[in-house]
Amino acid sequence: MRLLKVYKIDIPPDKSISHRAVMLASIAKGTTRIKNLLISDDIRRTIEAFRGMGVDIKVKGEGCRVKGVGMQGLRKPRKGLYLGNSGTTMRILPGILAGQDFEVMLTGDASLSKRPMSRIAEPLRMMGASIAGFRVKGGGWRQKKICPPLRIRGGKLKAIKYRSKIASAQVKSCILLAGLFAKGATRVTEPMKSRDHTERMLKCFGCRVQGAGCKVSVKGPAKLKSPGTIVIPGDISSAAFFIVAGCILPNTKIILKNIGLNTTRTGVIDILKRMGANIRLQPRALSLEPAGDIVVKSSELRGIAISPEEVVRAIDEIPIIMLAACFAKGATTIRGIGELRVKETDRVRSMTTNLRKIGAQIEVKPRTTRSARVRGMGEGLRVKGGRVLRGAQVSSYGDHRTAMSMLVANLAINGKIKVTGLSCINKSFPKFLKLLHKLN
C-alpha cells in the first residue's frame, strides 16, 4: 500500500471580490481597510485607475487602505487610464464613470483591445452616458460592436430596466453601479443567475439591493458608507487547479484553506462531484462571503453531461474541467461554452488545440439555432476520456487559465509538457508555479 501524500496549499485571495472591494471603497465615504487583497497585475490596474482619479490608496503587505472620496469625489485624470489585460476593470469601471461629470479614455493591451464592449455600452447609453469605442475590423470609431479604447463621458443618468441577453456578472455589475447614480430603480434581468459578488459588496457598503433569482435592482441616487474592514476569502477559480490536481494525481490529498464558497461560484465543485471527485467542504464563518476549507483526494472520475446553467456557475473553471474530463472514464459533454471565446483569448480554441497536441480526443460542436447563438448557449464540445496523454510543446495563448491548466496536466502524464508564454499567470496567480512545484 502506497503512502498518501498530503499537501496544504495557500490559495491567493479572490480576484473578482478584490476588484469590487477597491472600486466601492474608492467611491464610499470613509476609510476602508481591505485585508487579504489579491496583489496581481489585474488588481494593480484597478488600483492605479482610481489613484489616477484622486483616490488615496496605500498597499501594504497583503492588504490596502482606501480613503474613499464619495460618489462624486473622483477627479478627471490627467491622461487616459491604462487597464492592461484586466477585462473585469474594463467592463465594470465604466458603470462608475458613467455617473461622473468628466470624460475619460480607457485603454488596454492588444488582447483586451479585441474584447467586446458593446454589451456594456448599450445599457449605459440607454441610461444617458456617452460611450464610443473602436471597431477593430475596418478601423474607426463606431457606435456598435465596439472594443477598447473606450471614450466615456458621464452625465445625468436615468434608471432603466435592462434584460441582458447573456448571463454575465461583469455586465450586471456595470449596470448596477451606474444605477447608483441614476434617479429611480435600475433593474437587471439575466437569462441565468450569474455570480453575485457586486450585490453582496453593495450591501456591505450600506446600499439596499433587491431581487431574487435572475432579477436584481438598486435604487439611486445612492450613497455608500465604508464598512471599516473587509476580509477577502481565497479564490475558488485559483483553487480549481489544485482541486483537479488532487483528483487526477495518485495517492494524493490536498487541503485548501479559507476558500470562497459563494454558491454562484461553486459550479466547479458540483461538476467535479458529479464526475466522482472525492471532495469534502468544511465551512467557516466569514461576514462578507461564505467560505471554508476544501479537502480533495485522488479520485476515479467519470464522464458526464454539463449543462449551460452549470457553465455559468463555472465559466472560469471550464478549461481545467476540460483537463479533468481527459482523465475521466467515458465521454464528457459541455454545452453553452460560447462565452469562453471572448475571454483573454478564445479559450475553446486554446484548450482544444493544446489538449489535442498531448493526445486528447475533443470534438467541438457548433452553434445550432439563432436563439442559441444570441444567448451563447448552442456551442458545445465533447471530450473522450481515458486516452493515454503524452508530452508536447503548447502555448498559453497569453491566457492565464489556459497556461495553468496545461501545467497541471504536466504533473499527471508520462513525458513533459512545455508551456510557452507563462508571464500571463501573473494576471491572477503570481505564486502559482512555486505552489505547483510542491506537488512534484
N, C-alpha and C positions, 0 to 999 in steps of 0.2 A: 504493500500500500504506500503510495507516494505521499509525502508530507504536503499539507495545504500551505500555500504561500499567501501570507496576509499582508496587505498594503493599506496604509492610511494616506489619503491624498487630500490636500487642501485646495479646494476649487476657488477660483477668483470670484469676486463679487459680481452680481447680476448686471450685465451691460444695459439692458433695457431700463431697469429701475434707476441705475446711475445717471443716465441721460436725463430722465424725468426729474430726479431729485435736484440736479443742478439747475435745470430750467425753471422749475416752480420756485425754488429758493431764491432765484435771482429776481423774480417779479413779485415776491411776497414782501410784506413789511416785517422787519426784524431780522435777526441773525440766526442762521441755521447751521448747525454742525452736522455734517454727514459722515458717519462712521462706516468703515469698510467700503469705501468708494473704489470702484474699478479704476485703476490708473493704466489706461491703454491709449492707443493712438486716437480712437474714436472719441473717447471721453475728453481727451485733451482738446479736440476740435470744438466740442461744445463749450468747454470752459473758456477757451480763447475767444470764441464768438461773443460770449457775454462780457468778458473783460473788455473787448473791443467796443462794447456799448456802455461802458462805465461802471460795471459791477465789480466790487472788490471781492475777489475770490483768492483765498490762500490755501494751497495744498500742502499738507504736512503728513508724512508717513502714508498710512492707508486711509486717509480721510481728508476733509477740507472744511473750511469755514466760509460761508457765503453771507455777505451783508446785502440783504435784499433792498431793492430800490423802489418797490411798489409797482403797480400795474402800469403807470405812465412815467416811470422814472428812467427808463432806458434812454440813452443818448444816441444820436446819429453817429455811426462810426466814421472815422476819418477816411477809411478806404473800405473796399469790399471785404466781406467775411469769407475766408477760405476754409472749407469744411473737409478737405482731404477726401477720404473714401467713406465718410460717415453718412450713409443713406438715412439713418434714423434722424440725425440732426437736420439734414436737408428736407426731410418730409414733415417733421414736427415743428421746427423753429418758425416756419412761415405763418403758423397759426398765431403765434405771439406777435410777429412783426406786422401782421395784418391789422392789429389794433393800435399800432404806433402812428405818430404823425410825421414820419420821415421816410425817405426812400433808401433802400439798401440793396446791394448786389451780393448774391450768394454764389460762390464758385466752388468747384471741386476738382478732383484729379480726373484723368482720362476715363477711368471706369465709371465714376459717379456721374460724369457728364453724359453718359449714354443711358442713364436710368430714367424711366418715365415719370414725369411730374404733373401731367395733366390731371391725374387722379386727385391731387390736392388743389391745383389751380382752379379747377371748375367750381368746387363749392366755395372757395374763398372769393372768387369773382362774384358769385351769387350773393355773398354777404356784403360786397361793396369794396373789396380790396382790388388794387390794380396789380396784376402779375403778368410779366412777359418772360418767355423762355426761348431757348434756341432749338430750332429743329435741326437735328444732325444731318438727315438726308436732304440734300439740296441747299442747306445753309439758310441763314436769315432768321429774323425774329418772327415768331408766329403766335397765334392765339390758341392753336390746337396742337395736340401731340407734341408737347414741349419737353425739353430736357434742360438741365442746368447748362450755363449760368441762368439764375433766376433774378429778375429785377422786380422788387416788391415795393410798392408804395401803399402804406397803410392809410386808414381813414376811418370815418364813422361807419361802423358796421351794423347790419341788421340781422336779427335772428332768422334762421332757416330750419326747415325740416328736410333733411337730406337722406335719401335712400341710396346707399352705396351698392355698386354692382359687385364689389369684391369684399371679402372679409379681411380687413387689414387694420391692425391696431394703429399703424402709423397714420393712415388716412383719418380714422376715427379720432385719434388724439389731436391731430392738426385742427380739425373742425371744432372739437370741444374747447380747445384753448382759445381759438378765435371767438367762440361763443361767450367766453368770459368778458369780452369787451363789447359785445352786442347787447342791444336792448331787447329783452324778451327771452323766451326759452328756445334754445338751439337743440334740436334733436337729431340723432344719427341712428339709422336703422341698417343693419347688415344682414346679408343672406345667412350667415352663421356667426356665432359669437366668437370674436377674436379676444386676444389677451387683454386684461382689464387693469394693467398697472397704472394707467393715467387716472382712471376713475378712483382707484384706491388712494393714489397720491393726492388728488384734488381734495378728497375727504380729509386726509391728514392735514392739509393746509386750510381747513375750515370751510371749504366750498360744499354747497349742497348739490349732490348728484342723484338724479332719479333714473329709474329704469329697471327693466327686467328682461332676461333673455337676450334677444338681439337688438333691443332698443335701449338707448341711454340719452339723457338730456342734462343740460346745465342752464341756469338762468343768469343772465347778465343785465347790466354791468355788475361784476363781482369784484370782491377784494380778497386777497389771500393773506393769511397771517402765519408766520413761521411757527411750526410746532416745537421749535427748540432744537431737538435732536432727532435724526433719522438713522436707523441702522439697516444696512442693506444685506440681504442674505446672499449665499453663493448662487452662481448662475447655473441653472439646470441644463441650459444648452451646452455649456462648457463641461458640465458633469457627464453629459450623454456619451462623450468619447470614452471616458473611463468606465461607464456602465457597460457599454458594448464590449470594451476590452475585457472586463471581468467575466462577461458571458462566454466569449469565444476562446479565451486562454485556458488551458487545462490546469486543474488543481490550484485555482486562484480564488481569493476572497479580497474584495476591495471595499473599504469603508470611506464614504464621502460625508464630511461633517457640515452641518448647518446649510443645507441647500434649500433654495426657494421651492415650495411645493404648491404654488398657486394652481388651482385646478384648470385654469385656462392655458397652463404651460406644461402640464404633466402628461400630455398625449404620448410622449416618448416612453414613459413608464408603462402606461396602459397597453401600448402597442407591443412592447417587448414582453410584458407579462403574458399577453395572448399568444406570443410566439414560444412561450415556455420558459422565459427567463426567471431565474431564481433571484428575485429582488424583494428586499424587506425594507419598509419605511418605519422610521422612528420619529414621530412628530415632536417638535419643540415649540415653545411659546415665543412668538415674535409679534410685536404690535402692528407693524406695517403690513407684512405679508405672511401667509402660512409658510412654515419652514420645518426642516427636520433633517435627520441623518438618513443616508441611503446605504444599504449593505447589499452587495451583489456577489454572487458566487458563479463559478463555472456552470454552464447550462447546456442542455441539448435543445437547440432551437428548431422550430418547425415553421414552414411557410404558411402565411395567412393572407387574407384579403384586407387591405387597408382602405377605408372609405375617405371621400373628400372631407367629411366632418372631422375625422381623426387627423388628416393632414393639416387642417387649420390650427389644431392644438399642438402640432409638432413640426411646423413649417421649417424651422431652422435645423431640426434634427433629421430630416429626411435623408441627407447624404450619409450620415453614419448608420441610419436604419437600413439603407441600401446595402451597406457593407455587411451588417448583421444578417441580412437576407441571403448573402452569398454563402454563409456558414450554416444556414438552416436546411433542414431536410424537406425537400419539396419546393414548390414554387410560391413566391410572394408577389402579389399584385398590389400596385399602389395607384389609386385614381385621384385626379384633382391636383396635379402637380404643376399646372401652368404658371403659378406664381414663382416657382423656382427659376424660371427663365429670366426674371428681372431682378435678381439679386446682384451681389458683387460681380458675378459672372453668370452665364447661363449654366446653372448647376445641374440641370438634366444632361446637358452636353458634357460638362467637365467630368461628372461622376461616371456616366456610361462609357465615355472614352477611356478613362483611367481603369475602370474595373474590367472592361473588355481586354485591355492590354495585359492584365495579370491573369486572364483566363476565365473570367466570369461570363456567363451567358445572360444577356439582358436584351429584351425586346421593348422598344418604345412604341406605345400605341397612340396614334394621332387623335386630335380633337375630332368629334363626330358632328354634332349639330351646332347651329349658330348660337343657340341658347347656351350650350356648354362652353363655346368659345368666349362668349361675353363674360361668363362667370368664372372662367379659368378652371372649370371642373372636368372638361371632357378628356384632356390629355392624361395618359397614364403610362405605366411601364410594368414589365413582368421580369422578375429575377428568378432564375432557376438555380436553386442552392445545391450544395453538396459536391460541386466540382473542385478538382484539385487546382489551387491557385499557385502562381509562380512569380518570381521576381521580374521586374521590368523598370524602365525609367518612365516616370509620369510627370505631369505638370500640375502645379497648384492652380493654374489659370488666374493667378492673382486673387484667389478666393481662400479665406482662412479656413472655412469649414471643409472645403474640398481637400486642402492640404492636410489638415489634422485627421480626416477620415482615412487618407491613404497612409499616413504614418502609423495609425492604429493597425491597419491591415498588415503592415510590415512586421508587426510583432507576432503575427499568427500564421505565417506561411513559411515554407521552405524556400530559401533564396532571399534576395534582398530587393526591396523596392526603393529606388532613388527618386525622391520628390524634389523637383526644382522649383525655385521661387518661394522660399519659406518665409521671407520677411513679412508677408501679408498676415502671418499669425499674430503679429504684434497689435493688430487691429482690435483683438478681443481677449487674447490669452498669451501675454508675453512670456510666462513661465512654463508654457506647455511642454516644450522639448525637455526641460530639466525634470519635470514631473514624470513625463513618459519614460525617461531613462530608468526610473525606479522599477519599472516592470520588466526590464531586460534581464 
